[in-house]
Amino acid sequence: MVTREFDIVGENVVDVGMLPGLINKSVDYNVSVRASNLPDNKVRVIIDGDSDSINEFLDVIQKEDIRIRQITPKTYSLTELREYHGPEIDWTRDEIRFLSKQVYKGFREANKRLSEIESRLKFLLMR
């Protein structure tokens, strides 16, 4: 197993579901990924797996638009794959943390939408 890193750069790479898209695709290629948003429309990705799986994963995300919210045509690209020299990553803990964050976002959005629905229903019942 090797750990590498690369950046995704371009327009509309932050707040469009790039991170969940990466996680979703990583399952198909048996790699682990950690992604974080950086300034200037960049996403830093740390990837762990065997070299062939990493290369296949990179080919797919280079060709396909993996963003959850595809609000514009794909305008991002990947930087060169580089050695990762950061601290060791506990991938299981990292994936649980990511999933917890996504569940929280889902509940927060559902709560906001339920409030909107409640307001609309009250309006309709007042007619």
C-alpha positions, 0 to 999 in steps of 0.5 A: 500500500502506498499513500500519495496526494494530489490537488483538484483545481478549477472552478466549482470544486468547493461546496458542490459535493466533491468530497462525497463524490470522491468517497463514493468513487473510492469504494469502487477502486478499493482506495481510501481518500481524505479530502479537504477544501483549500483556498483558491478553488482547490481540494487537497486529496490524500489517497491510500491503496495499491499503485494500480488501484490509485492510477485507475481511480485517478483516470476515472476522476480525471474523465468523469464529473464526480461532483454531487452538484453538477451545476456547471460543466466540469472545469476542474483538473488534477495536479500531478500525483506526489509522495505524501509526507504528512502524519500517518492517517487512521483511515477507519477513524477518518472515514467515520468522521467524514460519515458523521459530518455528512449525516449532520449536514443531512439532518441540518438540511432536513430540519431547514426544509421541514421548517419551510414545509411547516410555514407553507402548510400554515399559510395554506391552512389559513386561506 
